[in-house]
Amino acid sequence: MSTHRTHSEPRTAGSRIGTSLLWLGGGHPNEITEPTERTTYQVTGLVVLVNGLLAGLVATMAAATTSWPVLALLPFTLICGQLVGALARTLAGGRQVRWYGLVGRAAVALFVGAVLGELAFLGIAAGSIEPGAR
């Protein structure tokens, strides 16, 4: 009986956070065997997570410029952050088969970035564009 592992055995799952980041980055924990590949997917997952959190923060900042209370708009801003995070995970996890797939991903990312940029500008410049503030 040999105590050596063969390459067909799955690696250990690792920590729960590492596995979650790996999944967010587009990887599948049971299929990734190389440590460098795991790290690449985990870093991509961290970028996806930060992207979703920043989108939620920007949506909250834009919602604070309205006359509604922020707590009433908080569910909508959380949904906005989750949608952007899900979109970022989709863009990070898909295969790049053809050049037009890459162009399509870039177009979607630019559109979402433009919308979030407009929301951020609305939150930043809201004090200077209020009506009646001469």
N, C-alpha and C positions, 0 to 999 in steps of 0.2 A: 504494500500500500504506500503510495506516494503522498507526501504532504504538500506537494506543490499544487497551486491552483492553475487551472487551465484558463485560456482566454475566453472560453464560452460562458464562464460563470459571471453573473452580474456583480458589479462592484457594490460596495455598501452605499446606502443612500446618502450618508453624510448628515449634516445638521439639518434641522427643519428650515431654518432661514436660508441656508445655502441651496437646498432643494427648491424652495419657493422662488428664489432669485433665478435659479437655473430654468425653471418653468416659465417665469416672466420673460426671460431672455429668448425664449423660443425653443429651448431644448427639452428633451424628454429624459428624466432621471435614469430610467432603466436602460437607455440606449447609449449614453455617453460613457466612454471608458477611459479616455485620456484626461489626465489632470489639466492640461492646458486648454483642452476643449471645454471642460467644466468651468474653468475660470473665465473663459471668453463669454460663455452663456450667462454666467453669474454677473459679470460686469455689465453686459447688455441688459440684464434684468434690473440691475440697479438704476441704469439710465431710464428704463421704462417706468420704474417706480417714481423716480424723481420727476419725470415728465408729468405723470398723473397728479402728483402732489402740487407741483407748481401751477398746473392748469386749474386745480381746485382753488388755490390761493389767489390766482388772477381773477377767477370768477367771483370769489368772495369780495375781492377788492372792488370790482366793478359793481357788485350788488350793493356795496356800502354807499355808493353814490346816489342811490334812489331814496325815496322817502319812506320806503318800507323798512321795517326792522330787519337787521341782518339774520337774526335767528329764524325769522319766517322764510327767508330765502336760502338758508343753509342747506336744506335737502336738495334744492336745485343746483347749488354750487357743488355739492358732493357728487351728484349725478354727472355734472359736467366733467369733473376730475376723473371719475371712473370711465366715462366714455372716451376721453382723450387717452387715458392709460390703456384701455382695451384696444384702441386704434394703434397706439404705439407698439403694443405687444403683437398685434397682427402684422404690422409693418416689419417688425424685427424678426418674427418667426417664419415668414414665408420664404419659399424657394425663389431664387432668381433664375428663371429658365430663359427668358428672352429679354432683349433690350427694352421692349415696350413695357414689360412688367416693371422694370426699374424706373422708367419715365413715369408710369402711373403712380408708383409709390412716392416719387419725388413730388408730383403734382398734388397728391393728397396731403403730404406733409407740409408743403408750402401753403396750401389752403388753410389747414388747421393752425399753422403758425401765424398766418395773417389775421385770422379771427381772434386768436389769443392776444396778438399784438394790439389789435383794436380795443379789446377789453382792457388790456393793461393801460393803454393810453387814456381810455375813458376814466379809469380809476385814478391815474396820476394827475390828469388835467381837469378833473371835475370841479375843483375849487375855483379855477380861473375862468370857467365858462358858465358859471351859474347865472341865470337871468336876474337882472336887477342889481348886480354887484359891480357898480361903476366906480 
